[in-house]
């Protein structure tokens, strides 16, 4: 930190590594008006559109075309479609939890969680997360991990805590301004 201070960098963003023990996963009913489906490849364009909409106002968001986004997320060898859930409100994709293999086979990593604005604050994210925790337990995973922006504008930290996650580690992004443009370290 002294080195960052010496070079004029200041803390700009805080991150939490959170984890949940799958043996402690509770059953949370899906809120009325929603249905849950397991991810399937024909849904990738719909999922991409929902993700771009959901994260558009988040710090550091980068809009990506479908092909690039798929290559970074659901098209990777580590993506676990059978442990990735989508929540629907009628025919509309309202929310999702996307899961990935962790280097430790006893763990599962959740890479993306999103609920589109019209369906936020109804309990869908907690229901999807706890369903993933229970499915992960059934698949032999003892823990599920994720990383969250502590300043997330949607209150994600509280959502994850309600689903059974606790903070295990903290990280900080430092940045400095160069030529009028911020640059992170």
BALUMZA-812990 format. One record per atom (N, C-alpha, C, O): residue in three letters; x negated, y, z negated. Coordinates in steps of 0.02 Angstrom, whole numbers, padded with zeros to 5 digits, always signed. Layout:
N
AlaXYZ ...
***
This chain:
185
Unk-00041-00059+00000 Unk+00000+00000+00000 Unk-00044+00063+00000 Unk-00026+00113+00031 Unk-00100+00060-00036 Unk-00145+00118-00037 Unk-00172+00131+00033 Unk-00180+00189+00053 Unk-00187+00078+00070 Unk-00211+00086+00139 Unk-00158+00120+00182 Unk-00173+00166+00220 Unk-00096+00097+00176 Unk-00042+00129+00214 Unk-00035+00203+00196 Unk-00028+00246+00239 Unk-00037+00216+00130 Unk-00033+00286+00107 Unk-00090+00327+00136 Unk-00080+00384+00157 Unk-00149+00299+00136 Unk-00208+00335+00161 Unk-00200+00356+00234 Unk-00225+00408+00255 Unk-00165+00315+00272 Unk-00155+00329+00343 Unk-00089+00364+00357 Unk-00069+00370+00415 Unk-00054+00386+00305 Unk+00006+00425+00314 Unk+00069+00385+00327 Unk+00120+00412+00349 Unk+00067+00320+00315 Unk+00127+00279+00324 Unk+00169+00282+00261 Unk+00143+00284+00206 Unk+00234+00281+00270 Unk+00280+00283+00214 Unk+00332+00227+00221 Unk+00347+00206+00278 Unk+00358+00201+00165 Unk+00410+00149+00170 Unk+00471+00176+00206 Unk+00496+00230+00190 Unk+00496+00139+00255 Unk+00555+00161+00292 Unk+00612+00110+00290 Unk+00670+00128+00300 Unk+00596+00047+00276 Unk+00649-00004+00275 Unk+00629-00060+00228 Unk+00570-00078+00223 Unk+00678-00088+00193 Unk+00667-00142+00145 Unk+00705-00204+00169 Unk+00760-00199+00195 Unk+00675-00262+00159 Unk+00702-00326+00182 Unk+00704-00376+00124 Unk+00659-00375+00081 Unk+00754-00418+00124 Unk+00758-00472+00074 Unk+00756-00539+00110 Unk+00791-00548+00160 Unk+00715-00585+00085 Unk+00718-00655+00104 Unk+00766-00686+00053 Unk+00753-00683-00007 Unk+00820-00715+00077 Unk+00870-00744+00033 Unk+00876-00819+00047 Unk+00863-00841+00103 Unk+00896-00857-00004 Unk+00904-00929+00004 Unk+00963-00953-00037 Unk+00984-00921-00086 Unk+00991-01009-00015 Unk+01046-01042-00051 Unk+01032-01116-00054 Unk+01007-01146-00007 Unk+01048-01145-00111 Unk+01042-01217-00122 Unk+01106-01248-00094 Unk+01161-01231-00116 Unk+01099-01293-00046 Unk+01160-01322-00014 Unk+01200-01365-00062 Unk+01260-01374-00052 Unk+01168-01392-00114 Unk+01206-01434-00162 Unk+01254-01393-00203 Unk+01300-01419-00234 Unk+01244-01327-00203 Unk+01287-01282-00241 Unk+01341-01249-00197 Unk+01380-01207-00221 Unk+01342-01267-00133 Unk+01389-01234-00087 Unk+01461-01249-00107 Unk+01480-01306-00120 Unk+01500-01197-00109 Unk+01570-01205-00126 Unk+01613-01201-00063 Unk+01592-01173-00012 Unk+01672-01228-00068 Unk+01718-01224-00012 Unk+01756-01158-00016 Unk+01790-01145-00066 Unk+01751-01118+00035 Unk+01787-01055+00039 Unk+01835-01061+00098 Unk+01813-01072+00154 Unk+01899-01053+00085 Unk+01946-01060+00141 Unk+01937-01006+00194 Unk+01919-00949+00179 Unk+01949-01025+00255 Unk+01946-00977+00310 Unk+02006-00931+00300 Unk+02062-00954+00290 Unk+01995-00865+00304 Unk+02051-00819+00293 Unk+02107-00830+00344 Unk+02096-00852+00400 Unk+02167-00815+00321 Unk+02226-00822+00364 Unk+02217-00782+00428 Unk+02194-00725+00426 Unk+02234-00812+00484 Unk+02229-00777+00548 Unk+02165-00793+00586 Unk+02156-00771+00643 Unk+02119-00832+00555 Unk+02056-00850+00588 Unk+02052-00925+00597 Unk+02082-00963+00559 Unk+02016-00946+00648 Unk+02001-01016+00660 Unk+01926-01022+00672 Unk+01895-00977+00699 Unk+01897-01078+00651 Unk+01825-01088+00657 Unk+01811-01142+00708 Unk+01844-01194+00709 Unk+01761-01129+00750 Unk+01738-01178+00799 Unk+01663-01184+00795 Unk+01628-01137+00775 Unk+01638-01242+00813 Unk+01566-01252+00819 Unk+01544-01222+00886 Unk+01581-01226+00935 Unk+01485-01193+00888 Unk+01460-01164+00949 Unk+01456-01216+01005 Unk+01440-01274+00993 Unk+01471-01194+01066 Unk+01463-01235+01127 Unk+01436-01190+01182 Unk+01453-01131+01185 Unk+01394-01217+01225 Unk+01360-01178+01277 Unk+01405-01134+01320 Unk+01385-01078+01337 Unk+01465-01157+01338 Unk+01507-01113+01380 Unk+01527-01047+01346 Unk+01555-01002+01379 Unk+01514-01040+01282 Unk+01532-00980+01244 Unk+01476-00929+01241 Unk+01484-00877+01209 Unk+01419-00941+01275 Unk+01361-00898+01267 Unk+01373-00826+01289 Unk+01350-00780+01255 Unk+01408-00814+01344 Unk+01420-00745+01366 Unk+01464-00708+01316 Unk+01452-00649+01301 Unk+01515-00741+01292 Unk+01560-00711+01243 Unk+01522-00696+01178 Unk+01533-00644+01147 Unk+01479-00742+01156 Unk+01440-00733+01096 Unk+01390-00675+01105 Unk+01382-00634+01060 Unk+01358-00672+01162 Unk+01311-00618+01176 Unk+01346-00550+01172 Unk+01321-00504+01140 Unk+01404-00544+01204 Unk+01441-00481+01202 Unk+01460-00462+01131 Unk+01454-00403+01112 Unk+01481-00511+01091 Unk+01499-00497+01021 Unk+01438-00475+00982 Unk+01442-00429+00941 Unk+01382-00507+00994 Unk+01320-00489+00957 Unk+01298-00418+00976 Unk+01279-00380+00932 Unk+01299-00401+01040 Unk+01279-00334+01061 Unk+01324-00281+01029 Unk+01300-00228+01008 Unk+01388-00295+01025 Unk+01435-00249+00993 Unk+01423-00244+00918 Unk+01421-00190+00889 Unk+01415-00301+00886 Unk+01409-00305+00813 Unk+01347-00269+00788 Unk+01349-00236+00736 Unk+01291-00276+00824 Unk+01228-00249+00799 Unk+01209-00182+00829 Unk+01154-00156+00814 Unk+01251-00153+00870 Unk+01234-00090+00904 Unk+01215-00033+00857 Unk+01175+00009+00876 Unk+01243-00032+00797 Unk+01229+00023+00751 Unk+01178+00004+00696 Unk+01171+00040+00647 Unk+01143-00052+00705 Unk+01094-00073+00655 Unk+01025-00045+00671 Unk+01008-00035+00729 Unk+00986-00033+00619 Unk+00918-00007+00625 Unk+00876-00054+00668 Unk+00876-00115+00657 Unk+00841-00028+00716 Unk+00797-00067+00758 Unk+00831-00108+00812 Unk+00798-00147+00847 Unk+00896-00100+00820 Unk+00932-00140+00871 Unk+00905-00126+00941 Unk+00890-00069+00958 Unk+00900-00179+00980 Unk+00880-00173+01050 Unk+00932-00209+01093 Unk+00941-00269+01086 Unk+00965-00172+01136 Unk+01013-00203+01182 Unk+00974-00247+01230 Unk+00924-00225+01258 Unk+00996-00308+01240 Unk+00963-00355+01286 Unk+01015-00384+01333 Unk+01073-00395+01315 Unk+00993-00397+01393 Unk+01035-00431+01442 Unk+01046-00503+01420 Unk+01006-00530+01381 Unk+01099-00533+01444 Unk+01118-00601+01423 Unk+01060-00649+01428 Unk+01044-00684+01380 Unk+01028-00653+01485 Unk+00975-00702+01496 Unk+00918-00694+01445 Unk+00894-00744+01417 Unk+00897-00632+01433 Unk+00843-00620+01385 Unk+00865-00639+01315 Unk+00828-00671+01278 Unk+00926-00618+01296 Unk+00951-00633+01229 Unk+00956-00708+01218 Unk+00936-00733+01165 Unk+00983-00744+01267 Unk+00988-00817+01261 Unk+00919-00847+01250 Unk+00910-00891+01208 Unk+00870-00824+01288 Unk+00802-00850+01282 Unk+00770-00838+01214 Unk+00725-00875+01195 Unk+00793-00787+01179 Unk+00766-00772+01112 Unk+00807-00802+01056 Unk+00784-00804+00998 Unk+00866-00827+01071 Unk+00911-00850+01018 Unk+00937-00921+01032 Unk+00903-00970+01017 Unk+00996-00925+01061 Unk+01029-00989+01069 Unk+00999-01034+01123 Unk+01020-01091+01131 Unk+00950-01008+01160 Unk+00916-01048+01210 Unk+00849-01075+01186 Unk+00814-01109+01224 Unk+00831-01062+01124 Unk+00767-01087+01098 Unk+00774-01160+01076 Unk+00829-01184+01063 Unk+00717-01193+01073 Unk+00716-01263+01052 Unk+00736-01271+00979 Unk+00758-01325+00958 Unk+00730-01218+00939 Unk+00747-01222+00868 Unk+00821-01209+00853 Unk+00843-01219+00796 Unk+00859-01185+00902 Unk+00930-01171+00890 Unk+00966-01236+00874 Unk+00954-01288+00906 Unk+01011-01234+00824 Unk+01049-01293+00802 Unk+01123-01278+00815 Unk+01157-01252+00771 Unk+01148-01295+00874 Unk+01218-01278+00890 Unk+01269-01312+00844 Unk+01320-01282+00828 Unk+01254-01372+00822 Unk+01303-01408+00780 Unk+01308-01378+00710 Unk+01355-01395+00673 Unk+01262-01334+00691 Unk+01266-01299+00626 Unk+01275-01224+00636 Unk+01258-01184+00592 Unk+01302-01205+00694 Unk+01316-01135+00710 Unk+01391-01129+00721 Unk+01420-01165+00761 Unk+01421-01083+00685 Unk+01495-01078+00685 Unk+01518-01011+00711 Unk+01486-00959+00701 Unk+01575-01013+00744 Unk+01607-00953+00771 Unk+01677-00947+00740 Unk+01713-00996+00734 Unk+01695-00887+00721 Unk+01761-00874+00694 Unk+01803-00835+00744 Unk+01781-00783+00770 Unk+01862-00859+00757 Unk+01907-00827+00806 Unk+01969-00800+00773 Unk+01997-00829+00726 Unk+01991-00742+00797 Unk+02055-00712+00780 Unk+02096-00718+00844 Unk+02090-00676+00888 Unk+02137-00770+00848 Unk+02172-00784+00911 Unk+02121-00803+00964 Unk+02084-00851+00954 Unk+02119-00767+01019 Unk+02071-00782+01073 Unk+02007-00740+01067 Unk+01961-00749+01107 Unk+02004-00695+01018 Unk+01947-00650+01010 Unk+01894-00679+00964 Unk+01910-00702+00909 Unk+01832-00678+00986 Unk+01776-00698+00943 Unk+01767-00642+00892 Unk+01749-00586+00909 Unk+01779-00658+00829 Unk+01776-00608+00776 Unk+01710-00609+00738 Unk+01687-00557+00716 Unk+01679-00668+00731 Unk+01618-00673+00694 Unk+01580-00737+00708 Unk+01607-00782+00741 Unk+01518-00741+00684 Unk+01477-00799+00699 Unk+01419-00805+00649 Unk+01399-00756+00618 Unk+01394-00866+00643 Unk+01333-00882+00605 Unk+01293-00929+00650 Unk+01317-00982+00668 Unk+01232-00908+00667 Unk+01189-00948+00711 Unk+01130-00976+00671 Unk+01095-00939+00636 Unk+01120-01041+00677 Unk+01071-01077+00636 Unk+01013-01104+00678 Unk+01020-01119+00737 Unk+00955-01110+00645 Unk+00894-01131+00678 Unk+00855-01179+00633 Unk+00859-01176+00572 Unk+00817-01224+00665 Unk+00773-01269+00628 Unk+00719-01227+00593 Unk+00695-01177+00619 Unk+00701-01250+00534 Unk+00647-01220+00496 Unk+00588-01268+00500 Unk+00598-01328+00508 Unk+00526-01244+00494 Unk+00469-01290+00494 Unk+00474-01344+00440 Unk+00449-01399+00448 Unk+00507-01327+00384 Unk+00520-01376+00332 Unk+00586-01410+00347 Unk+00638-01377+00347 Unk+00587-01475+00362 Unk+00649-01509+00381 Unk+00703-01509+00328 Unk+00761-01524+00342 Unk+00685-01493+00266 Unk+00736-01490+00214 Unk+00772-01423+00213 Unk+00820-01414+00176 Unk+00748-01376+00254 Unk+00778-01309+00256 Unk+00809-01296+00325 Unk+00789-01326+00375 Unk+00857-01252+00325 Unk+00888-01227+00386 Unk+00881-01151+00383 Unk+00885-01122+00329 Unk+00870-01119+00440 Unk+00864-01047+00441 Unk+00923-01017+00478 Unk+00939-01039+00534 Unk+00956-00968+00448 Unk+01010-00931+00481 Unk+00978-00870+00512 Unk+00951-00827+00476 Unk+00983-00864+00578 Unk+00951-00810+00613 Unk+00995-00750+00626 Unk+00972-00693+00626 Unk+01059-00763+00638 Unk+01106-00708+00651 Unk+01173-00722+00618 Unk+01200-00777+00621 Unk+01199-00670+00587 Unk+01266-00671+00558 Unk+01298-00606+00580 Unk+01270-00552+00571 Unk+01357-00611+00609 Unk+01390-00550+00630 Unk+01465-00556+00628 Unk+01493-00609+00642 Unk+01498-00502+00609 Unk+01571-00497+00614 Unk+01585-00431+00649 Unk+01562-00378+00628 Unk+01624-00436+00702 Unk+01641-00376+00740 Unk+01684-00329+00696 Unk+01723-00351+00655 Unk+01674-00265+00708 Unk+01704-00213+00666 Unk+01780-00223+00651 Unk+01799-00215+00593 Unk+01822-00239+00699 Unk+01894-00245+00682 Unk+01910-00299+00630 Unk+01964-00298+00601 Unk+01865-00346+00619 Unk+01879-00403+00575 Unk+01835-00404+00513 Unk+01835-00454+00476 Unk+01798-00351+00500 Unk+01755-00348+00441 Unk+01797-00340+00378 Unk+01854-00316+00379 Unk+01767-00359+00323 Unk+01795-00351+00256 Unk+01859-00392+00245 Unk+01904-00372+00208 Unk+01862-00450+00278 Unk+01920-00495+00269 Unk+01898-00563+00242 Unk+01940-00607+00231 Unk+01833-00573+00231 Unk+01808-00636+00204 Unk+01785-00686+00256 Unk+01767-00743+00239 Unk+01785-00667+00319 Unk+01765-00714+00371 Unk+01692-00733+00365 Unk+01676-00793+00371 Unk+01647-00686+00354 Unk+01576-00702+00349 Unk+01561-00750+00292 Unk+01524-00798+00301 Unk+01591-00739+00234 Unk+01580-00784+00177 Unk+01606-00854+00194 Unk+01573-00903+00178 Unk+01664-00858+00225 Unk+01692-00924+00243 Unk+01646-00960+00293 Unk+01634-01020+00286 Unk+01621-00924+00343 Unk+01576-00954+00392 Unk+01511-00976+00359 Unk+01486-01031+00371 Unk+01482-00933+00318 Unk+01419-00949+00285 Unk+01425-01010+00239 Unk+01383-01054+00241 Unk+01478-01013+00199 Unk+01485-01070+00154 Unk+01500-01134+00193 Unk+01480-01188+00172 Unk+01535-01128+00249 Unk+01546-01187+00292 Unk+01480-01212+00321 Unk+01469-01272+00326 Unk+01436-01166+00341 Unk+01370-01185+00365 Unk+01329-01217+00309 Unk+01295-01267+00320 Unk+01332-01190+00249 Unk+01296-01220+00192 Unk+01319-01292+00180 Unk+01278-01336+00169 Unk+01384-01303+00181 Unk+01410-01370+00170 Unk+01391-01418+00227 Unk+01374-01475+00215 Unk+01394-01394+00288 Unk+01374-01435+00345 Unk+01299-01449+00343 Unk+01277-01504+00360 Unk+01260-01400+00322 Unk+01187-01410+00316 Unk+01172-01464+00263 Unk+01128-01506+00274 Unk+01209-01462+00208 Unk+01200-01514+00156 Unk+01215-01583+00185 Unk+01177-01631+00174 Unk+01269-01588+00222 Unk+01288-01652+00253 Unk+01236-01676+00303 Unk+01229-01736+00315 Unk+01200-01629+00334 Unk+01148-01645+00383 Unk+01080-01658+00350 Unk+01031-01671+00385 Unk+01077-01654+00284 Unk+01015-01669+00248 Unk+00972-01610+00230 Unk+00916-01619+00205 Unk+00996-01549+00241 Unk+00958-01490+00223 Unk+00974-01471+00150 Unk+01032-01468+00130 Unk+00922-01460+00111 Unk+00932-01443+00041 Unk+00938-01369+00029 Unk+00969-01347-00020 Unk+00909-01329+00074 Unk+00911-01256+00066 Unk+00925-01223+00133 Unk+00909-01251+00186 Unk+00954-01164+00130 Unk+00965-01123+00189 Unk+00935-01054+00173 Unk+00948-01026+00120 Unk+00896-01028+00220 Unk+00863-00964+00211 Unk+00887-00915+00265 Unk+00911-00934+00318 Unk+00880-00851+00249 Unk+00893-00797+00297 Unk+00855-00735+00275 Unk+00831-00731+00219 Unk+00850-00688+00320 Unk+00818-00623+00305 Unk+00869-00569+00320 Unk+00904-00572+00370 Unk+00873-00520+00275 Unk+00923-00467+00284 Unk+00891-00399+00272 Unk+00848-00391+00229 Unk+00914-00352+00310 Unk+00896-00281+00301 Unk+00933-00258+00238 Unk+00994-00257+00236 Unk+00895-00241+00187 Unk+00926-00221+00123 Unk+00970-00160+00129 Unk+01015-00149+00088 Unk+00958-00119+00181 Unk+00998-00059+00192 Unk+01051-00068+00246 Unk+01077-00020+00273 Unk+01066-00130+00262 Unk+01115-00146+00313 Unk+01179-00107+00301 Unk+01205-00108+00245 Unk+01205-00073+00352 Unk+01265-00031+00342 Unk+01329-00070+00330 Unk+01380-00041+00311 Unk+01329-00136+00340 Unk+01390-00175+00331 Unk+01396-00206+00261 Unk+01445-00239+00246 Unk+01346-00195+00219 Unk+01348-00225+00152 Unk+01331-00299+00154 Unk+01356-00338+00113 Unk+01288-00320+00200 Unk+01272-00390+00210 Unk+01243-00423+00148 Unk+01257-00482+00135 Unk+01203-00388+00109 Unk+01172-00418+00050 Unk+01227-00444+00004 Unk+01222-00501-00021 Unk+01278-00405-00009 Unk+01334-00426-00052 Unk+01371-00485-00022 Unk+01393-00530-00059 Unk+01380-00486+00043 Unk+01413-00543+00077 Unk+01373-00606+00064 Unk+01401-00658+00046 Unk+01307-00602+00073 Unk+01265-00662+00064 Unk+01266-00684-00009 Unk+01266-00744-00023 Unk+01266-00637-00055 Unk+01270-00656-00126 Unk+01336-00691-00141 Unk+01336-00740-00178 Unk+01391-00667-00113 Unk+01456-00700-00124 Unk+01457-00770-00095 Unk+01495-00813-00118 Unk+01417-00783-00044 Unk+01413-00849-00013 Unk+01366-00895-00050 Unk+01363-00955-00035 Unk+01328-00869-00099 Unk+01284-00911-00139 Unk+01210-00900-00129 Unk+01170-00937-00156 Unk+01191-00850-00091 Unk+01121-00835-00078 Unk+01093-00790-00133 Unk+01129-00748-00160 Unk+01029-00799-00148 Unk+00995-00755-00195 Unk+00930-00730-00162 Unk+00902-00762-00118 Unk+00907-00672-00186 Unk+00845-00643-00159 Unk+00786-00682-00187 Unk+00779-00691-00248 Unk+00742-00705-00141 Unk+00682-00741-00162 Unk+00619-00700-00151 Unk+00570-00709-00187 Unk+00620-00655-00103 Unk+00561-00613-00089 Unk+00584-00548-00057 Unk+00639-00543-00030 Unk+00541-00499-00063 Unk+00556-00433-00034 Unk+00498-00413+00012 Unk+00441-00432+00001 Unk+00514-00374+00064 Unk+00463-00348+00109 Unk+00481-00276+00125 Unk+00538-00255+00118 Unk+00431-00239+00147 Unk+00440-00168+00162 Unk+00411-00154+00232 Unk+00357-00179+00249 Unk+00447-00115+00271 Unk+00421-00090+00334 Unk+00396-00019+00321 Unk+00433+00023+00296 Unk+00333-00007+00339 Unk+00303+00059+00333 Unk+00300+00090+00403 Unk+00292+00054+00452 Unk+00304+00156+00407 Unk+00301+00189+00472 Unk+00266+00257+00464 Unk+00263+00286+00410 Unk+00241+00280+00520 Unk+00212+00347+00525 Unk+00238+00378+00589 Unk+00261+00344+00633 Unk+00233+00443+00593 Unk+00255+00478+00653 Unk+00193+00497+00693 Unk+00146+00528+00668 Unk+00194+00477+00757 Unk+00140+00493+00804 Unk+00169+00529+00863 Unk+00212+00502+00897 Unk+00147+00590+00875 Unk+00172+00627+00932 Unk+00248+00637+00930 Unk+00280+00640+00983 Unk+00276+00643+00870 Unk+00348+00654+00862 Unk+00389+00591+00863 Unk+00450+00594+00854 Unk+00357+00532+00875 Unk+00393+00469+00878 Unk+00373+00425+00819 Unk+00314+00417+00806 Unk+00422+00395+00783 Unk+00404+00350+00728 Unk+00375+00285+00756 Unk+00397+00261+00809 Unk+00327+00257+00720 Unk+00298+00193+00739 Unk+00293+00150+00675 Unk+00266+00173+00625 Unk+00319+00090+00677 Unk+00320+00047+00618 Unk+00257+00005+00614 Unk+00224-00009+00664 Unk+00239-00015+00551 Unk+00182-00059+00539 Unk+00205-00119+00501 Unk+00165-00163+00485 
***
